[in-house]
Amino acid sequence: MSATNRANHKRNANDSYPTPSWCTEAIVREIVWTSDSRVLEPCCGDGAISRVIEHVQWVSHIEWCEIQMGRDFLEYDFFGERFDFVITNPPFSLAQEFVEKSLTLANCVIMLLRLNFLASGKRKEFWEKHPPTAIHVLTKRPSFTGNGTDATDYAWFVWDTTGRQKHGMFWI
Ligand SMILES: C[S@@+](CC[C@H](N)C(=O)[O-])C[C@H]1O[C@@H](n2cnc3c(N)ncnc32)[C@H](O)[C@@H]1O
């Protein structure tokens, strides 16, 4: 769900913006992992997040979807399979749908979202129904295009039902 709001910026097809590795490394350090963790990356793109996660010693399996590789996450049937974590940077235009489906699949959902995603009246009902348990604000702005940063701030939003993760506001 990355990228820029500049008027002259044309968004990539499918909102394809790989997450810089430092952003993933920053949240990996904050997560309380359990051994044999099973992770779902529901829109893996070129694998930018998965390549960081696969080095976490407690991760035993990473499942994936990616519409450009024929697996539409919102349509995909997991046949009851569950995960310890869903971690992704979702397509901006489908962020809410991604969170909602992820919450049915994992006890801990972690999404990189724009900070102003919080401030939309359109999503009031969604936030009241699904308040995040933690928000880890990125104190440095990521560049998703390789052409510098835009005027957009991001945070990792966490929905944790296990009680194992830190709850509250953090700046990383
Ligand atoms: C912002 S990019 C992030 C890619 C990757 N998660 C990362 O962080 O590097 C969003 C990705 O979502 C994929 N995508 C868009 N709609 C999708 C869908 N319905 N199901 C699965 N993937 C989708 C896009 O093709 C793109 O790769």
The ligand as an SDF file (V2000), in Angstrom:
LIG
                    3D

 27 29  0  0  0  0  0  0  0  0999 V2000
    2.3570   -2.6920   -2.3060 C   0  0  0  0  0  0  0  0  0  0  0  0
    2.7680   -4.1630   -3.1800 S   0  0  0  0  0  0  0  0  0  0  0  0
    3.6220   -5.0190   -1.8940 C   0  0  0  0  0  0  0  0  0  0  0  0
    4.2650   -6.3050   -2.3120 C   0  0  0  0  0  0  0  0  0  0  0  0
    4.8800   -7.0760   -1.1300 C   0  0  0  0  0  0  0  0  0  0  0  0
    3.8500   -7.3960   -0.1450 N   0  0  0  0  0  0  0  0  0  0  0  0
    5.9420   -6.2360   -0.4630 C   0  0  0  0  0  0  0  0  0  0  0  0
    5.6520   -5.6880    0.6140 O   0  0  0  0  0  0  0  0  0  0  0  0
    7.0270   -6.0830   -1.0050 O   0  0  0  0  0  0  0  0  0  0  0  0
    1.1570   -4.9370   -3.2380 C   0  0  0  0  0  0  0  0  0  0  0  0
    1.1390   -6.2890   -3.9490 C   0  0  0  0  0  0  0  0  0  0  0  0
   -0.1950   -6.7820   -3.9010 O   0  0  0  0  0  0  0  0  0  0  0  0
   -0.4330   -7.5400   -5.0700 C   0  0  0  0  0  0  0  0  0  0  0  0
   -1.8870   -7.7000   -5.1590 N   0  0  0  0  0  0  0  0  0  0  0  0
   -2.8190   -6.7830   -5.5280 C   0  0  0  0  0  0  0  0  0  0  0  0
   -4.0520   -7.2940   -5.4220 N   0  0  0  0  0  0  0  0  0  0  0  0
   -3.9090   -8.5660   -4.9530 C   0  0  0  0  0  0  0  0  0  0  0  0
   -4.8050   -9.6130   -4.6150 C   0  0  0  0  0  0  0  0  0  0  0  0
   -6.1460   -9.4490   -4.7310 N   0  0  0  0  0  0  0  0  0  0  0  0
   -4.3070  -10.7820   -4.1780 N   0  0  0  0  0  0  0  0  0  0  0  0
   -2.9690  -10.9750   -4.0560 C   0  0  0  0  0  0  0  0  0  0  0  0
   -2.0560  -10.0290   -4.3760 N   0  0  0  0  0  0  0  0  0  0  0  0
   -2.5230   -8.8290   -4.7990 C   0  0  0  0  0  0  0  0  0  0  0  0
    0.2410   -6.6950   -6.1370 C   0  0  0  0  0  0  0  0  0  0  0  0
    0.4630   -7.4230   -7.3170 O   0  0  0  0  0  0  0  0  0  0  0  0
    1.5220   -6.2860   -5.4220 C   0  0  0  0  0  0  0  0  0  0  0  0
    2.5410   -7.2260   -5.6410 O   0  0  0  0  0  0  0  0  0  0  0  0
  1  2  1  0
  2  3  1  0
  2 10  1  0
  3  4  1  0
  4  5  1  0
  5  6  1  0
  5  7  1  0
  7  8  2  0
  7  9  1  0
 10 11  1  0
 11 12  1  0
 11 26  1  0
 12 13  1  0
 13 14  1  0
 13 24  1  0
 14 15  1  0
 14 23  1  0
 15 16  2  0
 16 17  1  0
 17 18  1  0
 17 23  2  0
 18 19  1  0
 18 20  2  0
 20 21  1  0
 21 22  2  0
 22 23  1  0
 24 25  1  0
 24 26  1  0
 26 27  1  0
M  CHG  2   2   1   9  -1
M  END
$$$$
